[in-house]
Amino acid sequence: MSVAAGSVDQKAGGPGTYAAHMRIVHVLQRVNFHDGGPPRAVVDLCGVQHGRGHQVTLLTTDTTDVPQAWATGGPDVCQVPKPSLPTGLFAPGQLRGARDVLAGADVVHCHAVWERMNAQVASMCRALGTPYVITLRGMLDDWCMAQGPTKKRLYLRVMGRRYLEGAAFVHCTAQGEADQSHQWFPKGTPRVIPNLIDLADYQTLPDPAEARAQWPLLEGDGPVLLFLSRIHEKKGIEHLVDALPALIEQHPNLQVMLAGTGDDAYVAALKQRADRVGVADRMHWLGHVGGSLKLSLYAAADVFVLPSSQENFGFVQFEAMACGTPCMTTTMVDTHHEVVASGGGIAVTQSADGIVDGLAPVLADAQVRTAMGQTGRAWVLEHLATDRVAGLIEAMYQDAADGRG
């Protein structure tokens, strides 16, 4: 299934050719930003590809955070009913409305591993002769596979491996993800491409004034650490809590802003832990923060911190860096090499001592933070340039359509 080729702007860093005016279907079961990075990534990808002239359709059961602007000139949305079977599978006929959309596509792009919807859609694609690619979203990383391993291995044996190895390409967002994941689809073909970030809102450095007006604490003597992500035990916030007494001893006015929503039990446990170590008054829980206020909050912070146990990409790291804010990540994050190589961040061992030792030189010198922020921002705008990454993804689609997977 071949499509017309066009040229990529070489200044954008794309490959020599890309598939022009493709019919692309993205598959994500839930488009709800409270689920974390994947739905935001898919919305960005759909919007950018539509803007580059492709016919884009998003296939989903949940349209909660599909942009309203799409209704008057954006990607198409094909909403199907939620799966009716207790196993999370669709009953016969529930996906009937998606068949024509899949049959008319040049390529179908499935996002995630464990959703039964994706495996069923992929089965339909194989029957129709429509090529598909899969973005793993970190779900086959070692840490993730260690969580509930019996059920995951059973699912892979029953249908997941066929789903993965039937794809033209399995998209990994860092070499570290490919290295960990390929064992679960040994006959499949991984391709490493960074996640696409729509950087349109970052071309001008965000103004911290909006966030400072919302939270006057940001105008204090600081320094201010910012965590912004889904609140989940994977994120390792307890290690940050344990590091705070030593950090506060070095910086008596230090404050921590935590933006995000998630598991209530985990949040309660973190607050109890903060009480025990005497830092509860330094931790400020902001809830979900989005839009321009999110960008302003990034810009207002002194250091962005992501003490996570696992991230295949970690959008928030690169968003913070694009806002001129230095980033602290851990060596357990697949893209930590890129963060360090950019000059805009550091990678620490996931422990209280590791966080204290890593942050000490950064917090001690405002000039160091400024230089890191400038360097990291420049790196993101160049290496993760939207057109560059979009061109790489389009080249993957072209290879899939041409049967080169």
Stockholm file with secondary structure:
# STOCKHOLM 1.0

chainA/1-405         MSVAAGSVDQKAGGPGTYAAHMRIVHVLQRVNFHDGGPPRAVVDLCGVQHGRGHQVTLLTTDTTDVPQAWATGGPDVCQVPKPSLPTGLFAPGQLRGARDVLAGADVVHCHAVWERMNAQVASMCRALGTPYVITLRGMLDDWCMAQGPTKKRLYLRVMGRRYLEGAAFVHCTAQGEADQSHQWFPKGTPRVIPNLIDLADYQTLPDPAEARAQWPLLEGDGPVLLFLSRIHEKKGIEHLVDALPALIEQHPNLQVMLAGTGDDAYVAALKQRADRVGVADRMHWLGHVGGSLKLSLYAAADVFVLPSSQENFGFVQFEAMACGTPCMTTTMVDTHHEVVASGGGIAVTQSADGIVDGLAPVLADAQVRTAMGQTGRAWVLEHLATDRVAGLIEAMYQDAADGRG
#=GR chainA/1-405 SS CCCCEEECCGGGTCCSEEETTCEEEEECSBCCGGGCHHHHHHHHHHHHHHHTTCEEEEEESBCTTSCGGGGGTSCEEEECCCCCSTTSCCCTTTTHHHHHHHHTCSEEEEECSSCHHHHHHHHHHHHHTCCEEEECTTTTSHHHHTSSHHHHHHHIIIIIHHHHHTSSEEEESSHHHHHHHGGGSTTSCEEECCCCCCCGGGSSCCCTHHHHHHCGGGGSSCCEEEEESCBCGGGCHHHHHHHHHHHHHHCTTCEEEEECCBCHHHHHHHHHHHHHHTCGGGEEEEECCCHHHHHHHHHHCSEEECCCSCBSSCHHHHHHHHTTCCEEEETTBTTHHHHHHHTSEEEECSSHHHHHHHHHHHHTCHHHHHHHHHHHHHHHHHHTCHHHHHHHHHHHHHHHHTTCC
#=GC SS_cons         CCCCEEECCGGGTCCSEEETTCEEEEECSBCCGGGCHHHHHHHHHHHHHHHTTCEEEEEESBCTTSCGGGGGTSCEEEECCCCCSTTSCCCTTTTHHHHHHHHTCSEEEEECSSCHHHHHHHHHHHHHTCCEEEECTTTTSHHHHTSSHHHHHHHIIIIIHHHHHTSSEEEESSHHHHHHHGGGSTTSCEEECCCCCCCGGGSSCCCTHHHHHHCGGGGSSCCEEEEESCBCGGGCHHHHHHHHHHHHHHCTTCEEEEECCBCHHHHHHHHHHHHHHTCGGGEEEEECCCHHHHHHHHHHCSEEECCCSCBSSCHHHHHHHHTTCCEEEETTBTTHHHHHHHTSEEEECSSHHHHHHHHHHHHTCHHHHHHHHHHHHHHHHHHTCHHHHHHHHHHHHHHHHTTCC
//
